[in-house]
Amino acid sequence: MSSAVVTRAMPWGTSGGGTLSEAWRLPLLYLDGRRIRATNANSSEDVVVKQPATGVTLTTLRSASGEDVDRAVQSAKTAFIKWSQLSGLERGKVLHRASQLLRKYREDIAKVEVHDNGKPIWEARVDVEGCADTLEYYAGLAATVVGEHLPLSFGSFAYTRREPLGVVGAIGAWNYPSQMVVWKSAPALACGNAMVFKPSPLTPLSAVMLAEIYSEAGVPDGIFNIVQGGAEVGRMLSTHSNINKMSFTGSVPSGAKVMGACAQGIKHITLELGGKSPLIIFPDAGIENAINGTMMANFLSQGQVCSNGTRVYVHRSIWDSFVAKLVTRTKRMKIGDPLNDDTTVGATISPEQFHIVLSYIEGAKAEGAKVLCGGERVIPSDPCLANGHFLSPCVIADVTDDMKIAKEEVFGSVACLFPFDGEDEVVRRANNSEFGLAAGIFTNDLARAHRVAAALECGSIYINNYNITVPGVPFGGYKKSGIGRENAADAIQYYTQNDISSSNSMDKKE
């Protein structure tokens, strides 16, 4: 296999003379290395995809039919046979080429993410660059997917082989469209699996663009297919008899449905679900760094991040100073066109999500909480943005642990502040949640940092930083926040199974 990068321009690649508008006009299912149109005749299942910042319609998405899903799965099953027989080194070379192509088309994919997700362009660029890093990481790891030699008594031995599972079904969420594709497909393909991926119907395009990149990189036709649609398509994928594993990112109720479907078929499963993560600010923390961390933990991507540290526990001795500085910094955030490099707050994904966030804020006020800043609709001065759903980042105080907003995932730019007095108290309160995805600790006392980290019931703990994700570090949660891990070498365990062989030595002499 040649390691040269394919240079043929994508039809949507602006570097090759294409336009992004062409990418929306082309079919959005991807099967056997090409885009195809859905065969579903039921237009009632269509999804109108709108630009969050303007309200302009980008496309009308036709959901896949049962026949489309079946064709995608059967295609993946057939392609899996040869792909799984390649060496890890050969598969790694293909993934490495994909990482190079992803960097080449970074700007195109980042702009698509802004158009259908609403996040600022600089965030989208970071997301795509992180995807390229992840592909590069698993390209290197692919050749290390091996078993073990296990010596037994009198010259006998056993050995294991790490084998791929087969066809993996995957369902992504709308907050990190390209990241969802790569976090799931890179380890799956590195291990020799095939995948049928369903993106969120609100953000359908970047997954198809990444599928085209895979094809250009040399991924065989059928190894990575895309089906589009809502919950019904997800159900068809989860219950399909030739799907061997499901990987799902989304809400707890939807995750429970996927898990139930997998239980019926005895399938492997990975779930990355919601969070209501605590962020603890001790009195000896560097206050400016703690404020930076609090903003990163609450306002990145309009607060639409599952790991966000939305329960901010601030030691009472620094409460007044911390709150004043946080409110001042929050008010300075620039709300506007997400395609502008200096914008720090883009648009909420949809009118429905916008009103959900507002309802949580109004509910908190009704329960006695106090809004210190934000929490209101903002209409930017640019008339093109008048129909967008922009929400000013919100800081809320006087929140108690039993309020609805303190217990449920809001998924918006809302930071809730709670005072605390002691370490044992704050750990107990932090753990008092049905979720356990992430947590943050800000302190200059490293002994305390690691002591508290060990006591917190969550999967990812950030010390003096927040929401830092790199390919070599596993990500996942405790409790209702999910099952399994994504990223790092840990993910290999969730996309392979052990084949075990035992061998007896020749009969030993008497």
C-alpha positions in Angstrom: 0.0 0.0 0.0 1.4 3.4 -0.9 1.6 6.0 1.8 1.1 8.9 -0.5 -1.7 11.3 0.2 -4.5 11.3 -2.4 -4.8 14.8 -3.8 -8.0 14.7 -5.8 -10.2 17.6 -4.6 -13.5 16.9 -2.8 -16.6 18.3 -4.6 -17.1 20.6 -1.7 -13.4 21.4 -1.1 -13.0 25.2 -1.5 -9.2 24.6 -2.0 -10.1 22.7 -5.1 -12.7 25.2 -6.5 -15.8 23.7 -4.9 -18.3 25.4 -2.7 -19.8 24.4 0.7 -23.3 25.0 -0.7 -22.7 22.1 -3.1 -22.1 19.8 -0.1 -25.6 20.5 1.2 -27.2 19.8 -2.2 -25.7 16.4 -2.6 -27.3 13.3 -1.1 -26.5 12.7 2.6 -26.5 8.9 2.9 -23.1 7.3 2.2 -22.9 3.7 1.1 -20.1 1.7 -0.6 -17.9 4.8 -1.0 -20.5 7.2 -2.6 -23.4 9.4 -1.6 -26.9 8.0 -2.3 -30.4 9.3 -1.8 -32.6 7.8 0.9 -35.4 5.5 -0.5 -37.8 6.5 2.3 -41.0 7.7 0.7 -42.5 9.0 3.9 -41.9 12.8 3.9 -43.4 13.1 7.4 -40.0 11.9 8.8 -38.1 14.7 7.0 -36.0 17.0 9.1 -35.5 20.6 8.2 -31.9 21.5 9.0 -31.5 25.2 9.8 -28.5 27.4 10.5 -28.7 28.3 14.2 -27.2 31.7 13.8 -29.6 32.9 11.1 -32.6 30.5 11.0 -31.9 30.0 7.3 -32.8 26.5 6.0 -29.7 24.6 4.9 -31.4 21.5 3.6 -34.3 19.1 4.1 -33.0 15.8 5.4 -34.8 12.7 4.1 -34.5 9.8 6.7 -33.1 6.5 5.7 -35.6 3.7 5.1 -35.4 0.2 6.7 -34.1 -1.0 3.3 -31.4 1.7 3.4 -30.3 0.7 6.9 -30.2 -3.0 5.9 -28.2 -2.3 2.8 -25.7 -0.2 4.8 -25.3 -3.0 7.4 -25.0 -5.8 4.8 -22.4 -3.7 2.8 -20.4 -3.2 6.0 -20.6 -6.9 6.8 -19.3 -7.9 3.4 -16.4 -5.3 3.5 -15.4 -6.3 7.0 -14.1 -9.7 5.8 -11.1 -8.3 3.9 -10.5 -5.2 6.1 -10.3 -7.3 9.2 -7.7 -9.6 7.6 -5.3 -6.7 6.9 -2.5 -6.2 9.4 -2.8 -3.4 11.9 0.1 -1.7 10.3 -1.7 -1.6 6.9 -4.9 -0.2 8.5 -2.8 2.3 10.4 -1.4 3.7 7.2 -4.9 4.3 5.8 -5.9 6.1 9.0 -2.7 8.2 8.9 -3.6 9.3 5.3 -7.1 10.2 6.6 -5.6 12.4 9.3 -3.5 14.3 6.7 -6.6 14.8 4.5 -8.6 16.0 7.5 -6.0 18.7 8.2 -6.0 19.7 4.5 -9.8 20.2 4.6 -9.9 21.5 8.2 -11.4 24.9 7.2 -14.1 23.4 5.0 -15.3 21.1 7.8 -15.0 23.7 10.5 -17.2 26.1 8.5 -19.9 23.3 8.1 -19.8 22.8 11.8 -20.4 26.5 12.3 -23.3 26.5 9.8 -25.3 23.7 11.3 -24.1 23.7 14.9 -23.7 27.5 15.7 -20.4 27.3 17.6 -17.7 29.9 17.0 -15.3 29.2 14.1 -12.2 29.0 16.3 -13.8 26.3 18.4 -14.7 24.3 15.3 -11.1 24.5 14.0 -9.9 23.2 17.3 -12.4 20.3 17.1 -11.3 19.3 13.6 -7.6 19.5 14.5 -8.4 17.3 17.5 -10.1 14.8 15.2 -6.9 14.7 13.0 -4.9 14.1 16.2 -7.2 11.2 17.1 -6.9 9.6 13.7 -3.1 9.9 13.9 -3.1 8.4 17.4 -5.0 5.3 16.4 -3.0 5.0 13.2 0.0 4.5 15.4 -1.9 2.2 17.8 -3.4 -0.1 15.2 -0.2 -2.2 14.9 -0.1 -2.8 18.7 -3.5 -4.5 18.9 -2.2 -7.9 19.8 -2.9 -10.8 22.2 -0.7 -12.5 24.9 1.3 -15.6 25.2 0.5 -17.4 28.5 3.0 -20.1 29.6 1.5 -23.0 31.5 2.9 -26.1 33.3 5.3 -28.5 31.6 5.7 -26.6 28.4 2.0 -26.2 27.7 0.8 -22.7 26.9 -2.2 -20.6 25.9 -2.4 -17.5 23.8 -5.0 -14.9 23.1 -5.8 -12.9 20.0 -7.5 -9.5 20.0 -10.1 -9.8 17.2 -12.5 -7.2 15.9 -16.2 -7.5 16.8 -17.5 -7.1 13.2 -20.0 -4.4 12.2 -20.4 -1.6 14.8 -23.4 0.7 14.8 -22.7 4.2 16.1 -25.0 7.2 16.9 -23.6 10.7 17.4 -24.9 13.8 19.0 -25.1 17.3 17.6 -22.8 19.2 19.9 -19.5 17.8 18.5 -20.5 16.4 15.0 -17.0 15.6 13.6 -15.6 14.6 16.9 -18.4 12.0 17.3 -17.5 10.4 14.0 -13.8 10.2 14.7 -13.9 9.2 18.4 -16.0 6.2 17.4 -14.7 5.3 14.0 -11.0 5.7 14.5 -10.6 3.0 17.2 -13.2 0.8 15.5 -11.5 0.9 12.2 -8.0 0.5 13.7 -9.1 -2.7 15.3 -10.5 -4.1 12.0 -14.2 -3.4 12.4 -16.6 -1.9 9.9 -19.0 0.9 11.0 -22.5 2.2 10.1 -22.8 5.7 11.6 -25.9 7.8 12.2 -25.2 11.5 13.0 -27.7 13.8 14.6 -30.3 15.0 12.1 -29.5 18.5 13.2 -25.9 18.2 12.1 -25.9 15.7 9.3 -23.2 16.9 6.9 -19.7 16.7 8.5 -20.1 13.0 9.0 -20.5 12.5 5.2 -17.6 14.8 4.5 -15.5 12.6 6.8 -16.7 9.5 5.1 -15.5 10.9 1.8 -12.1 11.6 3.4 -12.0 8.0 4.6 -12.6 6.9 1.0 -10.0 9.2 -0.4 -7.5 7.9 2.2 -8.1 4.3 1.1 -10.7 2.9 3.5 -12.4 0.2 1.4 -16.0 0.8 0.2 -18.5 -0.4 2.8 -16.2 -0.1 5.8 -17.7 3.2 6.8 -21.3 3.9 5.8 -23.6 6.7 6.9 -27.4 6.5 7.4 -29.4 9.6 8.3 -32.5 10.2 10.4 -34.0 10.4 13.9 -34.9 8.0 16.6 -36.6 5.4 14.3 -33.4 5.0 12.3 -31.4 4.7 15.5 -33.8 2.0 16.6 -33.4 0.1 13.3 -29.6 0.2 13.7 -29.6 -0.8 17.3 -31.9 -3.8 16.7 -30.3 -5.0 13.5 -29.3 -8.7 13.7 -25.9 -8.1 12.0 -24.8 -5.2 14.2 -22.4 -6.6 16.8 -21.9 -3.5 18.9 -23.5 -0.1 19.5 -21.7 3.1 20.5 -24.0 5.9 21.5 -23.6 9.5 22.6 -26.6 11.4 23.8 -29.2 11.7 26.5 -29.9 9.2 29.3 -33.4 8.3 28.1 -32.2 7.7 24.5 -29.2 5.8 25.9 -31.5 3.6 27.9 -33.4 2.7 24.8 -30.3 1.8 22.9 -29.1 -0.3 25.9 -32.4 -2.1 26.0 -32.2 -2.9 22.3 -28.6 -4.2 22.7 -29.8 -6.3 25.7 -32.4 -8.0 23.4 -29.7 -8.9 20.9 -26.9 -9.5 23.4 -24.7 -6.9 21.8 -21.6 -5.1 23.0 -22.3 -1.4 24.0 -20.6 1.8 24.8 -22.6 4.7 26.2 -21.5 8.3 26.7 -24.4 10.1 28.3 -25.2 13.2 30.3 -23.5 15.0 33.2 -24.0 17.4 36.0 -20.4 17.8 36.9 -19.1 19.6 40.0 -16.3 22.2 39.9 -14.7 22.9 43.2 -12.8 26.1 43.9 -10.7 25.9 47.1 -9.5 29.1 48.9 -5.9 28.6 47.9 -6.6 28.4 44.2 -5.2 30.9 41.8 -8.3 32.9 41.3 -7.6 34.0 37.7 -6.9 30.4 36.6 -10.0 29.3 38.5 -12.2 31.8 36.7 -10.7 30.7 33.3 -11.5 27.2 34.2 -15.0 28.1 35.3 -15.7 29.8 32.0 -14.2 26.9 30.0 -16.4 24.5 32.1 -19.6 26.4 31.4 -19.6 28.6 28.3 -17.6 26.6 25.7 -19.9 25.8 22.7 -22.8 27.8 24.2 -22.7 25.4 27.3 -23.7 22.5 25.1 -21.0 20.1 26.5 -21.9 16.9 28.4 -18.8 17.2 30.7 -19.4 20.8 31.7 -18.8 21.7 35.4 -22.1 23.5 35.9 -22.2 23.0 39.7 -19.5 25.5 40.8 -18.7 25.1 44.5 -16.8 28.2 45.7 -15.2 28.3 49.2 -17.0 30.9 51.3 -13.8 32.8 52.2 -13.2 33.8 48.6 -16.9 33.9 47.5 -17.3 37.7 47.1 -14.1 38.2 45.1 -14.5 35.2 42.9 -18.2 35.9 42.0 -17.5 39.6 41.2 -14.6 38.7 38.9 -16.5 35.9 37.2 -19.5 38.1 36.5 -17.3 40.8 35.1 -15.5 38.4 32.8 -18.7 36.8 31.7 -20.3 40.1 30.7 -17.3 40.7 28.4 -17.9 37.7 26.2 -18.7 38.7 22.7 -22.0 37.4 21.3 -22.4 37.4 17.5 -21.6 35.9 14.1 -19.9 32.5 14.8 -18.0 32.9 11.6 -16.1 35.9 13.0 -12.8 35.0 14.7 -13.4 37.3 17.7 -16.8 35.9 18.6 -16.8 33.9 21.9 -20.5 33.1 22.1 -22.3 31.6 19.1 -25.9 30.5 18.6 -27.9 27.8 20.5 -28.4 24.8 18.2 -32.2 25.1 17.9 -35.3 27.1 19.1 -36.3 24.0 21.1 -33.0 23.8 23.0 -33.0 27.6 23.4 -36.3 27.5 25.2 -35.3 24.5 27.3 -32.4 26.5 28.7 -34.6 29.6 29.3 -37.1 27.4 31.1 -34.4 26.2 33.5 -33.4 29.7 34.2 -36.9 30.9 34.9 -37.6 27.8 37.0 -34.5 28.6 39.1 -35.7 32.1 39.7 -39.1 30.9 40.7 -37.4 28.6 43.3 -35.5 31.6 44.8 -32.2 31.6 42.8 -30.7 35.0 41.7 -29.4 35.6 38.2 -26.3 37.7 38.5 -25.9 38.2 34.7 -27.1 36.9 31.4 -29.8 34.4 30.7 -31.6 36.5 28.1 -32.1 36.4 24.4 -29.7 38.6 22.5 -30.3 39.9 19.0 -27.0 41.0 17.4 -26.8 44.2 15.4 -26.2 42.3 12.2 -29.7 42.0 10.6 -28.7 38.6 9.1 -28.6 37.2 12.7 -32.0 38.5 13.7 -33.6 35.1 13.5 -30.8 33.3 15.3 -31.1 32.1 18.9 -28.4 33.8 20.9 -28.4 33.5 24.7 -26.2 35.6 27.0 -24.0 33.5 29.2 -25.7 33.2 32.6 -24.3 33.1 36.2 -26.8 32.1 38.9 -26.3 32.4 42.7 -28.4 31.5 45.7 -28.9 28.0 44.3 -29.5 25.1 46.6 -28.7 21.5 46.1 -32.3 20.4 45.9 -33.3 22.8 43.1 -34.2 21.4 39.7 -31.4 23.4 38.0 -28.9 21.9 40.4 -29.8 18.3 39.7 -30.7 18.2 35.9 -28.5 18.7 32.9 -29.4 22.1 31.3 -27.1 21.9 28.3 -26.7 25.6 28.0 -24.5 28.5 29.1 -25.7 28.5 32.7 -23.2 28.4 35.6 -24.8 27.7 39.1 -22.7 28.9 42.1 -22.8 27.3 45.5 -20.8 28.3 48.6 -19.1 25.6 50.8 -17.1 25.6 54.0 -15.2 22.3 54.2 -13.6 19.6 52.1 -15.7 16.7 53.4 -18.8 18.7 53.0 -18.1 19.6 49.4 -17.1 16.1 48.4 -20.4 14.8 49.8 -22.4 17.4 47.9 -20.4 16.9 44.7 -21.1 13.2 44.8 -24.8 13.7 45.5 -25.8 13.2 41.8 -27.1 10.5 39.6 -24.4 11.5 37.1 -20.7 11.0 37.3 -19.1 12.1 34.0 -16.5 14.7 35.1 -15.3 17.0 37.9 -12.9 19.9 38.4 -10.7 20.8 41.3 -8.8 24.1 41.7 -6.2 24.3 44.5 -2.5 24.8 44.9 -2.4 22.0 47.5 -1.6 19.0 45.4 -2.1 16.6 48.3 -5.6 17.9 48.7 -6.2 17.8 44.9 -5.4 14.1 44.6 -7.2 13.3 47.9 -10.4 14.9 46.6 -9.9 13.4 43.2 -9.8 9.9 44.7 -13.0 10.6 46.6 -15.1 12.0 43.7 -17.4 9.6 42.0 -16.8 10.4 38.3 -14.8 9.3 35.3 -12.8 12.4 34.3 -11.2 14.7 36.8 -9.5 17.9 35.9 -7.1 19.5 38.3 -6.4 23.2 37.8 -7.9 23.0 34.2 -11.1 21.9 32.6 -12.5 20.2 29.5 -9.0 19.3 28.3 -9.3 16.2 26.0 -6.4 14.6 24.2 -6.5 11.3 22.2 -4.2 9.4 24.6 -6.4 10.0 27.7 -9.6 7.9 28.1 -13.0 9.6 28.5 -16.2 8.3 30.1 -18.3 8.4 33.2 -19.7 6.7 36.2 -23.4 6.1 37.2 -25.9 7.3 34.6 -23.2 9.1 32.7 -22.4 6.0 30.7 -20.7 2.7 30.2 -17.2 2.1 28.8 -14.5 4.5 27.6 -13.7 6.4 24.5 -10.2 7.5 23.4 -6.8 6.2 24.4 -5.7 2.5 24.5 -8.8 1.8 26.7 -11.1 2.1 23.6 -9.4 -0.9 22.0 -10.9 -3.1 24.7 -14.4 -2.0 23.6 -13.9 -2.7 19.9 -12.3 -6.1 20.2 -12.8 -9.5 21.8 -10.4 -12.1 23.0 -10.0 -15.3 21.1 -8.2 -17.8 23.5 -6.3 -20.9 22.4 -4.7 -23.5 24.7 -2.1 -26.0 23.7 -0.8 -29.0 25.6 2.8 -30.1 25.3 3.7 -33.7 24.3 3.1 -36.2 27.0 5.9 -35.9 29.5 8.2 -38.9 30.1 7.6 -41.1 33.1 
